[in-house]
Amino acid sequence: MTTINLDPLIRKGRETEARVLIMFITIVIGTGVSRFFLEFIQWSQDLMFLF
């Protein structure tokens, strides 16, 4: 998330809240990506039951 420049969107005095928001966004994105890969692995293992 450090490659995205969010400084123009952050108001002065709100740096702490912005960092917390970025952490939550990062956690949500990471959770979604990891869940996708775990479900993909599960689906690929379930394929052998189809044949």
N, C-alpha and C positions, 0 to 999 in steps of 0.2 A: 504494500500500500504506500510505500515511501516514494514510488515513482510517479504517483498522481499528485499534482500540485493543488492542494486544497486551501492554501494560504489566502487567496483572494476571497474565499467564501467564509472565512472565520472572522468573527468580530473581535475587536480588541477586548481583552478581559475574559474571553470565553475559550481560551486555549485548552484548559483542562477538560471542559465539556466536549470540545471537539475531539480530543484524543480518546476520551471514553467512547464517543460515538464511533470513531474509526475502529476501535478495538471490537465493539459489538458487531459492526459491519463485517470485519475480518472473520470473526467467529462464525457468523451466519454463512458467509461464503464458504469457509472451510468445512463447515458441517454439511452443507449441500453437496460439495464436491466429494467429500469422503463417503457420504451416504450413496451417491451415485455409483462410485467405484465398488463399494461393498455389495450393492444390489446387482451390479453387472457381474461380479464374480459369482454371486449366488445363482443368477440366471444361467450363466454359462455352465455351472455345475448341474443345474436341473435339466439341461439339454439332453443328457444321456438317458433320462427317463422317458423321453419322447420316442426314442428309437429302440 
